[in-house]
Amino acid sequence: MTTTRSPSESEFASEPKPQSVSATQRVYEELRHRIIRGTIAPGEKLKVESLKILLDTGTSPIREALSLLTSDQLVERIDQRGFRAATASLSHFQEILELRCRLEDIALRNSVQNGDSFWEEKLVLEHHRLTQISRKDTDLFEQQHQIFHRALIDACGSPILLKFCSQLYDLNIRYRFLAGKSVHYSKRNVAREHKNILEAVVKRDADQASNYLLKHYTTTGEFLSDQLNVSLANHAS
């Protein structure tokens, strides 16, 4: 006679718990948003007990989220004694900008070469959506702005390269928020810059597309560099 063995308590305990995973993801997204937007200042200590109250959750989701954010370079460990929001400096921003230009140059050129008609149609659609959003709607504009820039390089054929580019985008946009609203682009036609990039890509002119994209990034970099020293000094005081 064959008997059916009931699962032990330990076997049930080893199964993944969707609720816990969901809590970790929620905490991760909330802290990531606050760090990138500058609500949590560079170098600010991230105390687990305080975060438990702020985010209304337990210790495990917070520690797991902080570990993920450490991998993203948005959080730093303090000699195994805790965590803090990643520090910021002008030299760090300039390093991010240089790496972003180098890697996205490669990714964009590969996308122009490899992208099919479906990729091109999606890129045109995402650009159109971007043009329909007012820059005054900061959250929505930034979300679609990131989607458009990601669409430019989506056909590069390298998941690893895309992951690095995505991480650098987050690190870069953090500095845009840290620079503050005093940085304005009144003399720039950013919409025209985006359109120039798009048109060069659609023409499959990799050199021109790359030139437009890198100029777009370096021009922004010059604006931010002028303001960052003042803004970072204010955050430190």
Summary of the structure (lengths in Angstrom):
residues: 237
radius of gyration: 21.4
end to end distance: 76.8
largest distance: 84.7
contacts: 669
relative contact order: 0.12
helix: 72%
strand: 3%
